[in-house]
Each structure stands twice: as C-alpha cells, then as structure tokens.
Amino acid sequence: MLTKIKVSDYMSTTLVTFTESTNIFEAIKTMVKARITSAPVLNETGQIVGIFSERDCMNIAIDATYNQVMGGSVGEYMSSKVVSIKAESSILEVANRFNSSNIRSFPVYDDDGFVGMISRTDVLRAIAAF
C-alpha cells in the first residue's frame, strides 16, 4: 500500500531556503531555530543550485580549526550535487533511496520544477499514518 502514497502527499512545501551569498552563521542559526537538517540553496530565478546541510556546518567548524579562519557564505560550503526525486514517486521509492544513501532530504520536482522537500521524517509520518 505504500506504493500508492505519493511523495507529494507528505513533502514540505513551506521551506527555509538560502542563497549562495547567505552568511554561514545566519544560515546555521536559521537551521537550528527551524530544527532542520538541510535547506535548498536557490539562485535569483528560484532554481536549486545546491543543498546546505548539517554536514556542511560541521565542515565549517573543521575548516575554522585547521585554517584559523571562520566565516564565509553558504555557496562556499554547500553541496552543489543535488539529488532529487519526482513528486509522483511513491513513499516506498523514496524510503528505498533514503536507505541506500546518507542523504536526509531530497528536493522534489514536478513538471513545473522545484516544488518542495521530502525528509526521512516525512516518510516516517507517511508510514505512521498507514
């Protein structure tokens, strides 16, 4: 039955987003306050150019320790390789993709472009509702 539940039914559409020029400390504070593990990085036309994650935040701390420099922008630390999923994909499909990767959330696309994000927690909500 999980094959009948779509990603679009459980994805988040109200999102925290950043630009490449967002200050890393502002981004970290925003993520902590919103209790999120990653956020899409958008260009001026609203297209995803990367993902800024808690792993990227950890890299900032490591870099600061070794390089004695703290600061920068989201664009310097974000992951530019964006792995996405289609809105019409099933919850089972995205659960399988989560299980085969370290990714904690996927950008969701439909025919019109970027429409939301789906996280591991969203998948658990779908399973719990089943």
PyMOL commands that set and color helices and strands:
alter all, ss='L'
color gray80, all
select helices_A, chain A and resi 2-4+7-10+24-34+54-67+74-77+91-99+120-129
alter helices_A, ss='H'
color red, helices_A
select strands_A, chain A and resi 38-42+48-53+85-86+105-110+113-119
alter strands_A, ss='S'
color yellow, strands_A
deselect
rebuild
show_as cartoon
